[in-house]
């Protein structure tokens, strides 16, 4: 079995990020999301989404329930999170 020895610097190498960006621009990711929601609804399951800073449950009957509002950070400000990791 031949080992893949390509690196990102190789001329023919394609990195995953460029593929994902290409799919997003072509609408492939949006279509996959719509298909996943349709499959979940076909199975009778609700789906949770975030849209314009608000979290909703989309129900199979077409209704939506507002769950919460996602807090926003004012423009020009940022938050910093510190995580402790045990080694």
PDB file as gemmi writes it, atoms N, CA and C in Angstrom:
CRYST1    1.000    1.000    1.000  90.00  90.00  90.00 P 1                      
ATOM      1  N   UNK A   1       0.843  -1.180   0.000  1.00  0.00           N  
ATOM      2  CA  UNK A   1       0.000   0.000   0.000  1.00  0.00           C  
ATOM      3  C   UNK A   1       0.887   1.242   0.000  1.00  0.00           C  
ATOM      4  N   UNK A   2       0.674   2.105  -0.977  1.00  0.00           N  
ATOM      5  CA  UNK A   2       1.491   3.296  -1.095  1.00  0.00           C  
ATOM      6  C   UNK A   2       1.032   4.360  -0.103  1.00  0.00           C  
ATOM      7  N   UNK A   3       1.978   4.947   0.573  1.00  0.00           N  
ATOM      8  CA  UNK A   3       1.685   5.967   1.558  1.00  0.00           C  
ATOM      9  C   UNK A   3       1.557   7.320   0.859  1.00  0.00           C  
ATOM     10  N   UNK A   4       0.547   8.107   1.237  1.00  0.00           N  
ATOM     11  CA  UNK A   4       0.368   9.434   0.655  1.00  0.00           C  
ATOM     12  C   UNK A   4       1.413  10.367   1.256  1.00  0.00           C  
ATOM     13  N   UNK A   5       2.293  10.874   0.419  1.00  0.00           N  
ATOM     14  CA  UNK A   5       3.389  11.707   0.910  1.00  0.00           C  
ATOM     15  C   UNK A   5       3.223  13.161   0.533  1.00  0.00           C  
ATOM     16  N   UNK A   6       2.063  13.544  -0.009  1.00  0.00           N  
ATOM     17  CA  UNK A   6       1.849  14.939  -0.380  1.00  0.00           C  
ATOM     18  C   UNK A   6       1.761  15.816   0.857  1.00  0.00           C  
ATOM     19  N   UNK A   7       2.261  17.014   0.743  1.00  0.00           N  
ATOM     20  CA  UNK A   7       2.113  18.013   1.798  1.00  0.00           C  
ATOM     21  C   UNK A   7       1.396  19.207   1.201  1.00  0.00           C  
ATOM     22  N   UNK A   8       1.005  20.155   2.044  1.00  0.00           N  
ATOM     23  CA  UNK A   8       0.296  21.345   1.556  1.00  0.00           C  
ATOM     24  C   UNK A   8       1.136  22.141   0.583  1.00  0.00           C  
ATOM     25  N   UNK A   9       2.445  22.050   0.670  1.00  0.00           N  
ATOM     26  CA  UNK A   9       3.318  22.823  -0.190  1.00  0.00           C  
ATOM     27  C   UNK A   9       3.476  22.202  -1.568  1.00  0.00           C  
ATOM     28  N   UNK A  10       3.067  20.925  -1.705  1.00  0.00           N  
ATOM     29  CA  UNK A  10       3.166  20.275  -3.012  1.00  0.00           C  
ATOM     30  C   UNK A  10       2.272  20.982  -4.009  1.00  0.00           C  
ATOM     31  N   UNK A  11       2.724  21.042  -5.234  1.00  0.00           N  
ATOM     32  CA  UNK A  11       2.002  21.734  -6.288  1.00  0.00           C  
ATOM     33  C   UNK A  11       0.593  21.173  -6.496  1.00  0.00           C  
ATOM     34  N   UNK A  12       0.433  19.861  -6.454  1.00  0.00           N  
ATOM     35  CA  UNK A  12      -0.855  19.240  -6.717  1.00  0.00           C  
ATOM     36  C   UNK A  12      -1.738  19.060  -5.494  1.00  0.00           C  
ATOM     37  N   UNK A  13      -1.271  19.457  -4.321  1.00  0.00           N  
ATOM     38  CA  UNK A  13      -2.037  19.244  -3.092  1.00  0.00           C  
ATOM     39  C   UNK A  13      -3.233  20.196  -3.031  1.00  0.00           C  
ATOM     40  N   UNK A  14      -4.354  19.685  -2.551  1.00  0.00           N  
ATOM     41  CA  UNK A  14      -5.554  20.495  -2.356  1.00  0.00           C  
ATOM     42  C   UNK A  14      -5.874  20.446  -0.873  1.00  0.00           C  
ATOM     43  N   UNK A  15      -5.947  21.619  -0.234  1.00  0.00           N  
ATOM     44  CA  UNK A  15      -6.242  21.586   1.196  1.00  0.00           C  
ATOM     45  C   UNK A  15      -7.754  21.577   1.421  1.00  0.00           C  
ATOM     46  N   UNK A  16      -8.153  21.037   2.542  1.00  0.00           N  
ATOM     47  CA  UNK A  16      -9.569  20.848   2.859  1.00  0.00           C  
ATOM     48  C   UNK A  16     -10.305  22.180   2.929  1.00  0.00           C  
ATOM     49  N   UNK A  17      -9.644  23.206   3.433  1.00  0.00           N  
ATOM     50  CA  UNK A  17     -10.305  24.507   3.566  1.00  0.00           C  
ATOM     51  C   UNK A  17     -10.739  25.060   2.211  1.00  0.00           C  
ATOM     52  N   UNK A  18      -9.903  24.941   1.202  1.00  0.00           N  
ATOM     53  CA  UNK A  18     -10.268  25.468  -0.119  1.00  0.00           C  
ATOM     54  C   UNK A  18     -11.437  24.681  -0.712  1.00  0.00           C  
ATOM     55  N   UNK A  19     -11.507  23.390  -0.429  1.00  0.00           N  
ATOM     56  CA  UNK A  19     -12.627  22.577  -0.914  1.00  0.00           C  
ATOM     57  C   UNK A  19     -13.917  23.017  -0.240  1.00  0.00           C  
ATOM     58  N   UNK A  20     -13.871  23.226   1.072  1.00  0.00           N  
ATOM     59  CA  UNK A  20     -15.066  23.637   1.816  1.00  0.00           C  
ATOM     60  C   UNK A  20     -15.543  25.011   1.350  1.00  0.00           C  
ATOM     61  N   UNK A  21     -14.613  25.934   1.119  1.00  0.00           N  
ATOM     62  CA  UNK A  21     -14.990  27.261   0.624  1.00  0.00           C  
ATOM     63  C   UNK A  21     -15.646  27.145  -0.748  1.00  0.00           C  
ATOM     64  N   UNK A  22     -15.099  26.313  -1.608  1.00  0.00           N  
ATOM     65  CA  UNK A  22     -15.671  26.105  -2.944  1.00  0.00           C  
ATOM     66  C   UNK A  22     -17.095  25.554  -2.839  1.00  0.00           C  
ATOM     67  N   UNK A  23     -17.308  24.575  -1.946  1.00  0.00           N  
ATOM     68  CA  UNK A  23     -18.638  24.005  -1.753  1.00  0.00           C  
ATOM     69  C   UNK A  23     -19.615  25.048  -1.225  1.00  0.00           C  
ATOM     70  N   UNK A  24     -19.151  25.877  -0.277  1.00  0.00           N  
ATOM     71  CA  UNK A  24     -20.024  26.907   0.295  1.00  0.00           C  
ATOM     72  C   UNK A  24     -20.443  27.909  -0.780  1.00  0.00           C  
ATOM     73  N   UNK A  25     -19.512  28.337  -1.605  1.00  0.00           N  
ATOM     74  CA  UNK A  25     -19.825  29.301  -2.667  1.00  0.00           C  
ATOM     75  C   UNK A  25     -20.762  28.705  -3.703  1.00  0.00           C  
ATOM     76  N   UNK A  26     -20.668  27.415  -3.939  1.00  0.00           N  
ATOM     77  CA  UNK A  26     -21.509  26.757  -4.934  1.00  0.00           C  
ATOM     78  C   UNK A  26     -22.877  26.377  -4.378  1.00  0.00           C  
ATOM     79  N   UNK A  27     -23.098  26.553  -3.078  1.00  0.00           N  
ATOM     80  CA  UNK A  27     -24.387  26.222  -2.481  1.00  0.00           C  
ATOM     81  C   UNK A  27     -24.531  24.765  -2.079  1.00  0.00           C  
ATOM     82  N   UNK A  28     -23.450  24.008  -2.168  1.00  0.00           N  
ATOM     83  CA  UNK A  28     -23.506  22.580  -1.835  1.00  0.00           C  
ATOM     84  C   UNK A  28     -23.805  22.387  -0.346  1.00  0.00           C  
ATOM     85  N   UNK A  29     -23.181  23.193   0.517  1.00  0.00           N  
ATOM     86  CA  UNK A  29     -23.393  23.040   1.961  1.00  0.00           C  
ATOM     87  C   UNK A  29     -24.810  23.436   2.359  1.00  0.00           C  
ATOM     88  N   UNK A  30     -25.345  24.490   1.760  1.00  0.00           N  
ATOM     89  CA  UNK A  30     -26.716  24.912   2.063  1.00  0.00           C  
ATOM     90  C   UNK A  30     -27.711  23.828   1.653  1.00  0.00           C  
ATOM     91  N   UNK A  31     -27.496  23.235   0.492  1.00  0.00           N  
ATOM     92  CA  UNK A  31     -28.386  22.172   0.020  1.00  0.00           C  
ATOM     93  C   UNK A  31     -28.307  20.950   0.934  1.00  0.00           C  
ATOM     94  N   UNK A  32     -27.102  20.627   1.399  1.00  0.00           N  
ATOM     95  CA  UNK A  32     -26.943  19.495   2.320  1.00  0.00           C  
ATOM     96  C   UNK A  32     -27.680  19.764   3.625  1.00  0.00           C  
ATOM     97  N   UNK A  33     -27.637  20.998   4.108  1.00  0.00           N  
ATOM     98  CA  UNK A  33     -28.358  21.358   5.324  1.00  0.00           C  
ATOM     99  C   UNK A  33     -29.859  21.236   5.151  1.00  0.00           C  
ATOM    100  N   UNK A  34     -30.373  21.741   4.010  1.00  0.00           N  
ATOM    101  CA  UNK A  34     -31.811  21.627   3.736  1.00  0.00           C  
ATOM    102  C   UNK A  34     -32.242  20.168   3.643  1.00  0.00           C  
ATOM    103  N   UNK A  35     -31.414  19.345   3.013  1.00  0.00           N  
ATOM    104  CA  UNK A  35     -31.737  17.914   2.881  1.00  0.00           C  
ATOM    105  C   UNK A  35     -31.749  17.231   4.245  1.00  0.00           C  
ATOM    106  N   UNK A  36     -30.814  17.594   5.112  1.00  0.00           N  
ATOM    107  CA  UNK A  36     -30.754  16.994   6.457  1.00  0.00           C  
ATOM    108  C   UNK A  36     -31.987  17.383   7.272  1.00  0.00           C  
ATOM    109  N   UNK A  37     -32.420  18.635   7.152  1.00  0.00           N  
ATOM    110  CA  UNK A  37     -33.624  19.077   7.863  1.00  0.00           C  
ATOM    111  C   UNK A  37     -34.841  18.324   7.341  1.00  0.00           C  
ATOM    112  N   UNK A  38     -34.927  18.170   6.025  1.00  0.00           N  
ATOM    113  CA  UNK A  38     -36.065  17.438   5.432  1.00  0.00           C  
ATOM    114  C   UNK A  38     -36.088  15.982   5.900  1.00  0.00           C  
ATOM    115  N   UNK A  39     -34.920  15.331   5.973  1.00  0.00           N  
ATOM    116  CA  UNK A  39     -34.867  13.939   6.455  1.00  0.00           C  
ATOM    117  C   UNK A  39     -35.313  13.849   7.908  1.00  0.00           C  
ATOM    118  N   UNK A  40     -34.860  14.795   8.735  1.00  0.00           N  
ATOM    119  CA  UNK A  40     -35.257  14.789  10.152  1.00  0.00           C  
ATOM    120  C   UNK A  40     -36.752  14.987  10.290  1.00  0.00           C  
ATOM    121  N   UNK A  41     -37.312  15.916   9.533  1.00  0.00           N  
ATOM    122  CA  UNK A  41     -38.762  16.159   9.592  1.00  0.00           C  
ATOM    123  C   UNK A  41     -39.543  14.945   9.099  1.00  0.00           C  
ATOM    124  N   UNK A  42     -39.017  14.255   8.093  1.00  0.00           N  
ATOM    125  CA  UNK A  42     -39.685  13.047   7.584  1.00  0.00           C  
ATOM    126  C   UNK A  42     -39.731  11.954   8.653  1.00  0.00           C  
ATOM    127  N   UNK A  43     -38.767  11.976   9.565  1.00  0.00           N  
ATOM    128  CA  UNK A  43     -38.732  11.004  10.662  1.00  0.00           C  
ATOM    129  C   UNK A  43     -39.501  11.504  11.883  1.00  0.00           C  
ATOM    130  N   UNK A  44     -40.123  12.691  11.770  1.00  0.00           N  
ATOM    131  CA  UNK A  44     -40.909  13.238  12.874  1.00  0.00           C  
ATOM    132  C   UNK A  44     -40.092  13.949  13.928  1.00  0.00           C  
ATOM    133  N   UNK A  45     -38.895  14.357  13.599  1.00  0.00           N  
ATOM    134  CA  UNK A  45     -38.014  15.018  14.570  1.00  0.00           C  
ATOM    135  C   UNK A  45     -37.935  16.519  14.333  1.00  0.00           C  
ATOM    136  N   UNK A  46     -37.830  17.269  15.425  1.00  0.00           N  
ATOM    137  CA  UNK A  46     -37.602  18.707  15.333  1.00  0.00           C  
ATOM    138  C   UNK A  46     -36.121  18.954  15.107  1.00  0.00           C  
ATOM    139  N   UNK A  47     -35.810  20.132  14.551  1.00  0.00           N  
ATOM    140  CA  UNK A  47     -34.424  20.505  14.274  1.00  0.00           C  
ATOM    141  C   UNK A  47     -34.176  21.845  14.934  1.00  0.00           C  
ATOM    142  N   UNK A  48     -33.014  22.009  15.551  1.00  0.00           N  
ATOM    143  CA  UNK A  48     -32.639  23.267  16.181  1.00  0.00           C  
ATOM    144  C   UNK A  48     -31.701  24.022  15.247  1.00  0.00           C  
ATOM    145  N   UNK A  49     -32.024  25.294  14.986  1.00  0.00           N  
ATOM    146  CA  UNK A  49     -31.176  26.127  14.130  1.00  0.00           C  
ATOM    147  C   UNK A  49     -30.957  27.480  14.798  1.00  0.00           C  
ATOM    148  N   UNK A  50     -29.942  28.205  14.346  1.00  0.00           N  
ATOM    149  CA  UNK A  50     -29.714  29.590  14.761  1.00  0.00           C  
ATOM    150  C   UNK A  50     -29.840  30.447  13.516  1.00  0.00           C  
ATOM    151  N   UNK A  51     -30.627  31.507  13.628  1.00  0.00           N  
ATOM    152  CA  UNK A  51     -30.886  32.386  12.500  1.00  0.00           C  
ATOM    153  C   UNK A  51     -30.903  33.817  12.995  1.00  0.00           C  
ATOM    154  N   UNK A  52     -29.989  34.641  12.507  1.00  0.00           N  
ATOM    155  CA  UNK A  52     -29.911  36.059  12.876  1.00  0.00           C  
ATOM    156  C   UNK A  52     -29.895  36.268  14.389  1.00  0.00           C  
ATOM    157  N   UNK A  53     -29.097  35.472  15.089  1.00  0.00           N  
ATOM    158  CA  UNK A  53     -28.931  35.646  16.525  1.00  0.00           C  
ATOM    159  C   UNK A  53     -30.035  35.067  17.393  1.00  0.00           C  
ATOM    160  N   UNK A  54     -30.943  34.297  16.801  1.00  0.00           N  
ATOM    161  CA  UNK A  54     -32.035  33.686  17.561  1.00  0.00           C  
ATOM    162  C   UNK A  54     -32.024  32.184  17.305  1.00  0.00           C  
ATOM    163  N   UNK A  55     -32.177  31.398  18.375  1.00  0.00           N  
ATOM    164  CA  UNK A  55     -32.211  29.939  18.266  1.00  0.00           C  
ATOM    165  C   UNK A  55     -33.672  29.506  18.171  1.00  0.00           C  
ATOM    166  N   UNK A  56     -33.970  28.673  17.172  1.00  0.00           N  
ATOM    167  CA  UNK A  56     -35.324  28.176  16.944  1.00  0.00           C  
ATOM    168  C   UNK A  56     -35.336  26.657  16.909  1.00  0.00           C  
ATOM    169  N   UNK A  57     -36.494  26.080  17.262  1.00  0.00           N  
ATOM    170  CA  UNK A  57     -36.778  24.674  16.970  1.00  0.00           C  
ATOM    171  C   UNK A  57     -37.733  24.689  15.786  1.00  0.00           C  
ATOM    172  N   UNK A  58     -37.366  23.989  14.713  1.00  0.00           N  
ATOM    173  CA  UNK A  58     -38.245  23.838  13.555  1.00  0.00           C  
ATOM    174  C   UNK A  58     -38.937  22.493  13.698  1.00  0.00           C  
ATOM    175  N   UNK A  59     -40.250  22.500  13.732  1.00  0.00           N  
ATOM    176  CA  UNK A  59     -41.025  21.289  13.946  1.00  0.00           C  
ATOM    177  C   UNK A  59     -41.479  20.694  12.622  1.00  0.00           C  
ATOM    178  N   UNK A  60     -41.698  19.384  12.582  1.00  0.00           N  
ATOM    179  CA  UNK A  60     -42.099  18.719  11.340  1.00  0.00           C  
ATOM    180  C   UNK A  60     -43.398  19.264  10.733  1.00  0.00           C  
ATOM    181  N   UNK A  61     -44.280  19.847  11.565  1.00  0.00           N  
ATOM    182  CA  UNK A  61     -45.546  20.385  11.039  1.00  0.00           C  
ATOM    183  C   UNK A  61     -45.373  21.764  10.405  1.00  0.00           C  
ATOM    184  N   UNK A  62     -44.123  22.277  10.386  1.00  0.00           N  
ATOM    185  CA  UNK A  62     -43.844  23.574   9.764  1.00  0.00           C  
ATOM    186  C   UNK A  62     -43.794  24.734  10.743  1.00  0.00           C  
ATOM    187  N   UNK A  63     -44.189  24.504  11.993  1.00  0.00           N  
ATOM    188  CA  UNK A  63     -44.139  25.585  12.979  1.00  0.00           C  
ATOM    189  C   UNK A  63     -42.717  25.735  13.508  1.00  0.00           C  
ATOM    190  N   UNK A  64     -42.458  26.890  14.111  1.00  0.00           N  
ATOM    191  CA  UNK A  64     -41.153  27.120  14.727  1.00  0.00           C  
ATOM    192  C   UNK A  64     -41.351  27.722  16.104  1.00  0.00           C  
ATOM    193  N   UNK A  65     -40.495  27.322  17.035  1.00  0.00           N  
ATOM    194  CA  UNK A  65     -40.543  27.801  18.404  1.00  0.00           C  
ATOM    195  C   UNK A  65     -39.250  28.542  18.698  1.00  0.00           C  
ATOM    196  N   UNK A  66     -39.380  29.761  19.194  1.00  0.00           N  
ATOM    197  CA  UNK A  66     -38.200  30.541  19.562  1.00  0.00           C  
ATOM    198  C   UNK A  66     -37.683  30.018  20.897  1.00  0.00           C  
ATOM    199  N   UNK A  67     -36.404  29.641  20.938  1.00  0.00           N  
ATOM    200  CA  UNK A  67     -35.823  29.061  22.142  1.00  0.00           C  
ATOM    201  C   UNK A  67     -35.106  30.126  22.962  1.00  0.00           C  
ATOM    202  N   UNK A  68     -34.227  30.887  22.318  1.00  0.00           N  
ATOM    203  CA  UNK A  68     -33.491  31.930  23.031  1.00  0.00           C  
ATOM    204  C   UNK A  68     -32.810  32.862  22.047  1.00  0.00           C  
ATOM    205  N   UNK A  69     -32.314  33.976  22.568  1.00  0.00           N  
ATOM    206  CA  UNK A  69     -31.533  34.924  21.785  1.00  0.00           C  
ATOM    207  C   UNK A  69     -30.069  34.740  22.150  1.00  0.00           C  
ATOM    208  N   UNK A  70     -29.234  34.727  21.141  1.00  0.00           N  
ATOM    209  CA  UNK A  70     -27.793  34.575  21.364  1.00  0.00           C  
ATOM    210  C   UNK A  70     -27.222  35.953  21.673  1.00  0.00           C  
ATOM    211  N   UNK A  71     -26.533  36.125  22.812  1.00  0.00           N  
ATOM    212  CA  UNK A  71     -25.971  37.430  23.141  1.00  0.00           C  
ATOM    213  C   UNK A  71     -24.936  37.850  22.100  1.00  0.00           C  
ATOM    214  N   UNK A  72     -24.928  39.130  21.785  1.00  0.00           N  
ATOM    215  CA  UNK A  72     -23.978  39.640  20.802  1.00  0.00           C  
ATOM    216  C   UNK A  72     -22.905  40.463  21.487  1.00  0.00           C  
ATOM    217  N   UNK A  73     -21.792  40.618  20.814  1.00  0.00           N  
ATOM    218  CA  UNK A  73     -20.685  41.424  21.316  1.00  0.00           C  
ATOM    219  C   UNK A  73     -20.693  42.723  20.514  1.00  0.00           C  
ATOM    220  N   UNK A  74     -20.646  43.890  21.178  1.00  0.00           N  
ATOM    221  CA  UNK A  74     -20.641  45.153  20.444  1.00  0.00           C  
ATOM    222  C   UNK A  74     -19.460  45.223  19.471  1.00  0.00           C  
ATOM    223  N   UNK A  75     -19.657  45.902  18.359  1.00  0.00           N  
ATOM    224  CA  UNK A  75     -18.596  46.038  17.357  1.00  0.00           C  
ATOM    225  C   UNK A  75     -17.354  46.654  17.990  1.00  0.00           C  
ATOM    226  N   UNK A  76     -16.202  46.133  17.649  1.00  0.00           N  
ATOM    227  CA  UNK A  76     -14.948  46.649  18.184  1.00  0.00           C  
ATOM    228  C   UNK A  76     -14.550  46.026  19.512  1.00  0.00           C  
ATOM    229  N   UNK A  77     -15.425  45.252  20.113  1.00  0.00           N  
ATOM    230  CA  UNK A  77     -15.128  44.582  21.388  1.00  0.00           C  
ATOM    231  C   UNK A  77     -14.915  43.103  21.117  1.00  0.00           C  
ATOM    232  N   UNK A  78     -14.282  42.446  22.029  1.00  0.00           N  
ATOM    233  CA  UNK A  78     -14.129  41.005  21.912  1.00  0.00           C  
ATOM    234  C   UNK A  78     -14.142  40.404  23.307  1.00  0.00           C  
ATOM    235  N   UNK A  79     -14.383  39.126  23.348  1.00  0.00           N  
ATOM    236  CA  UNK A  79     -14.349  38.425  24.632  1.00  0.00           C  
ATOM    237  C   UNK A  79     -13.189  37.454  24.615  1.00  0.00           C  
ATOM    238  N   UNK A  80     -12.692  37.176  25.770  1.00  0.00           N  
ATOM    239  CA  UNK A  80     -11.572  36.254  25.888  1.00  0.00           C  
ATOM    240  C   UNK A  80     -11.961  35.141  26.845  1.00  0.00           C  
ATOM    241  N   UNK A  81     -11.749  33.916  26.416  1.00  0.00           N  
ATOM    242  CA  UNK A  81     -12.055  32.766  27.242  1.00  0.00           C  
ATOM    243  C   UNK A  81     -10.747  32.067  27.589  1.00  0.00           C  
ATOM    244  N   UNK A  82     -10.639  31.653  28.841  1.00  0.00           N  
ATOM    245  CA  UNK A  82      -9.466  30.908  29.267  1.00  0.00           C  
ATOM    246  C   UNK A  82      -9.911  29.513  29.651  1.00  0.00           C  
ATOM    247  N   UNK A  83      -9.230  28.527  29.118  1.00  0.00           N  
ATOM    248  CA  UNK A  83      -9.554  27.146  29.405  1.00  0.00           C  
ATOM    249  C   UNK A  83      -8.387  26.507  30.135  1.00  0.00           C  
ATOM    250  N   UNK A  84      -8.691  25.787  31.191  1.00  0.00           N  
ATOM    251  CA  UNK A  84      -7.649  25.058  31.925  1.00  0.00           C  
ATOM    252  C   UNK A  84      -7.631  23.628  31.418  1.00  0.00           C  
ATOM    253  N   UNK A  85      -6.468  23.150  31.069  1.00  0.00           N  
ATOM    254  CA  UNK A  85      -6.331  21.804  30.537  1.00  0.00           C  
ATOM    255  C   UNK A  85      -5.428  21.009  31.454  1.00  0.00           C  
ATOM    256  N   UNK A  86      -5.904  19.847  31.879  1.00  0.00           N  
ATOM    257  CA  UNK A  86      -5.071  18.962  32.695  1.00  0.00           C  
ATOM    258  C   UNK A  86      -4.224  18.093  31.761  1.00  0.00           C  
ATOM    259  N   UNK A  87      -2.960  18.052  32.032  1.00  0.00           N  
ATOM    260  CA  UNK A  87      -2.069  17.214  31.227  1.00  0.00           C  
ATOM    261  C   UNK A  87      -1.637  15.987  31.993  1.00  0.00           C  
TER     262      UNK A  87                                                      
END                                                                             
